[in-house]
Amino acid sequence: MGARVSQIRAAIQLSTRTRARSTIAPMDWQRGPHTVSDDPARLDLAAIHAYLVRSYWAPDIPRAVVERSIRHSLPFGAYRADGAQVGFARVISDRATFAYLSDVYVLEEERGRGLGKFLMECVHAHPELQGLRRWLLVTRDAHGLYERFGWRVVPEPERHMEILRRDMYRA
């Protein structure tokens, strides 16, 4: 019981801090038995961390880092009719010119039902992400999903630079 109360408190704090920077009320989109919401208070932080810690892009990421990353992003949760969180995406953006799409996933048992497409439709439709000049993302295996929404391989990769610390969270 104590862990659940702590999770609820963390979500409320997260919601308050994130929504304070937003200019609109939380939004929900419904399709069939699934809902996508940008309401940080609905996020299941334990479920998000459990997925990311085993992902190829953020292995062993500490929960505190996940919480901080969400706090400074526009998060989207995907939920089943029973309220269980089954997907996630977050957008890091100035909400004027640039956005970086990150941490996108749908649980393995929920794939093949169009939920990834639905999640991306909601991200792209969000009012605070309209009119951006540039979006970026990095993916190893989901090119087909993103191409449906106009994403393309960077045409001039020599112009892009990065600092990448692959083992940042490994002990």
N, C-alpha and C positions, 0 to 999 in steps of 0.2 A: 504494500500500500504506500509506503514512504517513497519508493522509487517513482511510482505513478504521480504522486503529488509533486515531486521535484520536477518531473517531466512537464507537467501542466504549468508550473510556475515559470520554467524556462521558456515554454512556448508563449506564455503571456508576455513575458519580458521581451522576447524576440518579436512578437507581434507589435507591441507598443513602439519599439525602437524602429522597426522596419516601416511600419505604416506611417510613422511621423514624417518620413521623407516622401511619402507618396501623396499625390494630389487627389486620389480617388479612393472610394471605399473598396473593400475586398470584392473580388469578382468570382463568380462560379459559372461554369459551363457544364451542361448536362448532355450526354449522348447515351441512350440506352441505359444500361446499368452502371455506367461510369460517370464520375464527376471530376472535372479538373478545376482547381481553385488556386488563387494566388494569395489566399489568407494564411499568413505564417502561423496563426494560432492553431490551425488544423494539422500542421505538419507533425508526423511521427518521427521525432529526431532519432530515436533508437533504431527505427527501421531504416532511415536514410543512412545512418552511420554503419549499420550492419551490412548494407549493400556496398557502400563506397569502400569500406575497409577490405573487401574482397574483389574490388574492381581492378582492372588492369591499369587504370590511370591514377588511382589514389590508394595503393595498397598500404595497409597499416596506418592510415590517416587517424590522428587522435580525434576523439569526439569533440573536444573543445575547439579544434580547428574547423570541423564541420559546422558547429554552431556559429562560430565567428563568420565563416564564409557565407552562411545563409543570412545572417544579420545584415550583411553589407551587399546583399543581392536582391533581386526580385525573384522569389521562389514560386514554383508551381508544383503542387501535389496532384497526383492522380489517385482516385479512390474508387473502390467497389461500392456497390449499393449498401453493403453492411458497414461501410465506413473505414474499412482497412485500407491503408495506403499501399498502392501497388506500383507507383511510378513517381518520378521526380524529374525536374529540370530547374535550373536556375540561370538567370541572366544577370551578368555584371555589366552595368551601363551607366552612362551619364544621363541617359534618357533624353538626349538632344541630338547627338551625332554618332555614337558608337555603342556597340553591344558585343559581348562575348558570351556565347552559349556554352554552358558547362554542366557536368554531372548529370547528363540525361540518361535515364534508365527506365525500363519497365521490367518488373519481375518476370523471370523465366516462365512461370506457370500462367502468366497473363498475356504472353506474347501471341501474335497471330490473330488477334481480335481487333486490330486497327487502333489500339490504344496509343501507340507511339505516334501515329499520324494525328490522332485527336489532340494529344499533348502538344505537338508542334503547331497545329492549327491555332490552339489557344495562345501559345507563346507569340506567334506572329500576329495575332489579332489584338493583342493587348494594347489598349489606348496609349499607355505611356511609352510604347516602343515603336510608334509610328513615325515615319519621316527620318529615320536614322540613315546616315550616309554609309556606314559600314558595319557589317556583322562578321564575326569570326567564330570559328569553332575548330576543335581538333578531334578527329575520330579515326579509329583504326579499322572499323568494320561496319559502319552504318551509312556509308555514302549514298546508297539507294534511297534510304528514308529522307535524307536531307535534300537530295537532288529534286525530289518532288515539290520542294518549297523554294526552288530557285537557287539553292546553294551550288557552288561550283568549286573545283580545285583552284587554288590561288594561281592566277595566270603568270605572275612574276614572283616566284618564290624567293628569288635572290634579293628582293626588296624587304623581305620579312626577316626579322632576327628574333632570337629568343635566348633566355637563360633557362635551362631545364635541369632540375635536380631530381632525377628519377628516384633516388633512394632517400628522399627527404624525410620520410616518416618511419623508415626502418630502424629498428633498435641496433 
